[in-house]
């Protein structure tokens, strides 16, 4: 196996790692925001207000992480 083939294989695995990492971070941040919102709604009996607010925070945090990883790969 030549040096170029090794580098190409390493880059492929690195790209797969980054894609899976971003996907997991996106899902986890959304679930954490949703969980916090549901907990606060049950604690203060404020139906969907905190759930929606923290769900939006989780979505925002997930996409911020996505753009940070993407911007880091562009450099």
C-alpha positions in Angstrom: 0.0 0.0 0.0 1.5 3.3 -1.0 1.7 6.4 1.1 -1.0 8.2 -0.8 -3.4 5.3 -0.4 -2.8 5.4 3.4 -3.4 9.1 3.5 -6.6 8.7 1.5 -7.9 6.0 3.8 -7.0 8.0 6.9 -8.9 11.0 5.4 -11.9 8.9 4.7 -12.1 7.6 8.3 -11.5 11.1 9.6 -14.4 12.5 7.6 -16.7 9.7 8.8 -15.6 10.4 12.3 -16.4 14.1 12.0 -19.8 13.4 10.4 -20.8 11.0 13.1 -19.5 13.3 15.8 -21.6 16.2 14.5 -24.7 14.1 14.2 -24.4 12.8 17.8 -23.7 16.3 19.1 -26.8 17.6 17.3 -29.1 14.9 18.7 -27.7 15.1 22.2 -28.0 18.8 22.5 -31.6 18.7 21.3 -32.4 15.9 23.7 -30.8 17.8 26.6 -32.7 21.0 25.8 -35.9 19.0 25.5 -35.4 17.2 28.8 -34.6 20.3 30.7 -37.7 22.0 29.3 -40.0 19.1 30.2 -38.5 19.0 33.7 -39.0 22.7 34.2 -42.6 22.5 32.9 -43.5 19.7 35.2 -41.8 21.5 38.2 -43.6 24.9 37.6 -46.7 23.6 35.8 -46.2 25.8 32.8 -47.4 23.6 30.1 -45.3 23.9 26.9 -43.5 27.2 27.5 -40.1 25.9 29.0 -40.2 22.9 26.7 -40.3 25.0 23.6 -37.8 27.5 24.9 -35.2 24.9 25.8 -35.9 22.9 22.7 -35.0 25.9 20.6 -31.9 26.4 22.8 -30.9 22.8 22.2 -31.4 23.1 18.4 -29.4 26.3 18.4 -26.6 24.8 20.4 -26.5 21.8 18.1 -26.2 23.9 15.0 -23.6 26.2 16.6 -21.5 23.0 17.2 -22.1 21.9 13.6 -20.9 25.3 12.2 -17.8 25.3 14.5 -16.8 21.9 13.3 -17.5 22.8 9.7 -15.6 26.1 9.9 -12.6 24.3 11.5 -12.5 21.8 8.6 -12.5 24.7 6.1 -9.2 26.1 7.5 
